[in-house]
Structures are given as C-alpha cells and as structure tokens.
Amino acid sequence: MPSHKVSTLARLLSVSTDTVRRWIDDGHIELDPTVPGPQHVDGASVVRFLTERPELHAGSLGRQSHSMRNHMPGLVIDIVSDTVMSQVVLQCGPFRIVSLVSTEAVTELGLSVGSVAIAQVKATNVSLAVSPSRA
C-alpha cells in the first residue's frame, strides 16, 4: 500500500500539516513504520478515515485560493475494475473526482487505493447553477 509524507497528504487534502499530525495523534490515521526518514502516513489508513467520514467529501476540508488550471492532485480512495474499464475515485482537496478509464491504463499507471494521481480535466461543456436562496 502506498504511503505519503505528512506534508504531501496535507496538500492533497487542503489541510495543514498540524491537522494531519493531530489525526495521527488521535489514532485516525496511521504512520507507515516501514519507511525510514520523515514521517510517512499509510495510504490505506487515510482512505479508511475519509470513507468513515463522508462529511469530508462534502467540501469541508478547506478552500482553494488559486486556480487549479484543470490539474488537480489527489489521493486515490477507490478503484472498481472489470476486464475493460475502471472507475477511479480521487479525493482532491475538498473535491471528489470520479474518472472512468481503461483497466489497462490503471495497470500501466500502477494505480492502487492510497496512490497519488493527478486528475486532468478537459471540459467542453461546463454547467453552472446557483443555490436556491440566490435564485
């Protein structure tokens, strides 16, 4: 299972490194004891933590203050594959991105739950909506 530096995980989830360290101290996520050097967080424990807390998928992890320019780094939190296609779910800061790609691509990229990937979005049609209170 992949592991990630505390600072990398904080950036991916749009939280501070102190928040990630609190999650570690509180036992919500686990360190990877097999990685020497700076602390590394076990990717599977992060996925469990996010999965158990659906409110974190709803945009409460923080706000982006810059343009993502259609490249959003994130943590792979789920992969569902059949022989031809795979559904890959990324947690990109406060956003949950779902991508449908070939299973061959998932294999070639070496993706697994807990991996870091970058969602690259090319949208030819973007819909906008306003909240009911502003309509």
Secondary structure by P-SEA (a helix, b strand, c coil): cccccaaaaaaaacccaaaaaaaaaaccccccccccccccccaaaaaaaaaaccccccccccccccccccbbbbccccccccccbbbbbbbcccbbbbbbbbaaaaaaacccccbbbbbbbbccbbbbbcccccc
